[in-house]
């Protein structure tokens, strides 16, 4: 008897079976991708919150050794105020690497190493005081006009404590034209830091600026540390003066109205939502403008009007004459309070500083005009 050897079957998939398999795979991808993306965003947000909490805690450590009890380090160059840029108040230079954004025109060059946020301008990592707290031993001072290699190395430092992994650049259509022009440049690369300190200040035209925030102020004079903003993602800093709906007066101040508020994005996939740290060292994600709960005018009135009386007169009409104390014509475009947070330190009185208001513009911003 002979046995017939049966070979393997070579029957393939039919076209319909292949299409069904492809459709199932496509469906699974469509289901899984949003979950994966959401997971990535949550991881990045958690990292940013952890960084901010560490920075806030390090600030309180720094405060214990500061002779004036200041918790936000004030860069030494603040006491050598730049005559061209007198409102340069140090939102970033308390920590981080050498930034490559906004060329220093006093140097007559657009070379990134001549950035006003960089080593050659005196703002390298060796000069940023919080680095000493978070990175023991600090960094070598490469501030030498002939040490190009050292200045370049300072721009390439990987200081993850000052870099938000979600930092993907500026708010499109927002403030700071120079940063916006470099749309591929993260805040970490541009300024040397993904995070900004709360340097909110008020001033009369051409007069000395007064700190209305934790900046250049002992934390013992911050009456509500759990709700007073300390540090935040930089994209949130550039959104706080961005309410188009309440900037409806003729001749609105340049830089106050950056564009439609409904698209003021965050780095974590939600508009108007940013990670922030507070003076009591806790950190959380906050939505700073809650749409639908109040009209924009009412929102600004509710959270701003209670502090307007403390503001010195401001020439919002640019007619050379200061307006009445607490002029709402100008300040109503600025969001300084919201549910559970505030940039100001009222009812504690504003503290005078050595910084001088340049005579135009808002006091709490360094010059960002190209």
Steps between C-alpha positions, in 0.01 A plus 500: 500500500630837407435810704450838330698780669281806545682833463425835670213704371596806296162662494536880554275774635229620279481870413200546727684339792800729446275807493331388820838456674618841378176662619536341845862619528400854394219497756735390778748773407222761502393381846849473650670814361295754700559296815873485431511873427305577815739281696799686360344834588426387854859384542636833375259694719601296803865574423428873471312500828786316668750755364293792622456349845876446522568857386253640754656292778851606391386863515407461862843345566663793320296740712654375824846620390394820326578804717175672397285190527421497129402160366519574126868560423568846362772489237801724576454678168172636634705748695675607179178586326520495120436855381357378171275252669413629848201267552715190471387362835631145504214258439745232379853573622457349847587155357572301185752493218621764254217609268553561130195717426466875444839624380669766705495795259747689718751243375402581140447136407227239452741226606305277745795510737438874535149442632393729782410181691842343445841453654673780307237747621567395859200265542668162465427202728780594739314825582152350552473453874243218511747278316713497813207358697379239251837404348754476777829657408346726239667568168823647371485867411561527126424871475806590298464672161776276359366174642261417217523126563395542864212732410383252239518210747280698741221505241506120470464411868234238576345639819181297519394674821445818300360342185140395462487196267184646341674831423448537125527874456304825527127577492433562131362848455586600856751744647879515470552534121860379516413167662200458270720564197704196608203266487720190516681625810388374838487730800784293646724581203386859453516618862699214653197403708155349437365670811443863598496660843211721607656846464175697495570870560322834490638847430424860419619634166878531515506435874641220713324168465335337801485126556142379528610134500743264679786648292738719703274441801551285813257211503400609852326788321295271276163481680353203309789270400272211400336708225783736402670402177874425530607338171318378190553354155619784282218457251264585786689819574440621146127428521417698812446828313308354212128566537394650169139529610577759767754697294238679293608862539633703206879505486560194717855487635744310273559149624187488712279346234679195354206340325193284562500376855323174422817359346751599769642150517691323774785253462287206611217500248253729675449869424541743789634219722850510653707341775589737784674507838405709801686668784405222743691263264202304366447466124190435293351527153260792468263634239547874538197619304186292538289558190125484530485577871502877458525735209856623447424855612344375822786260560762773471296742708446246776861390536676828422283781637572416864866587459485794257503756778853392595646575157689826452368731226576386147487696176290248307397759242861598424412868530780577742270529800450215748142385525313459824631257759422142402404587142301207364546614138839334501499232767176336400694309230712331765386186683669501840251295702281197453334218694760383752792714377639852480811666360483791743568498874218725614407609759873521576628836371714518184874513577716764326795371296803654327353426155374797299196499275611601147207734440288276278369145495420271790751476784501121539647418158851524364521654154414232245492715187735384227 
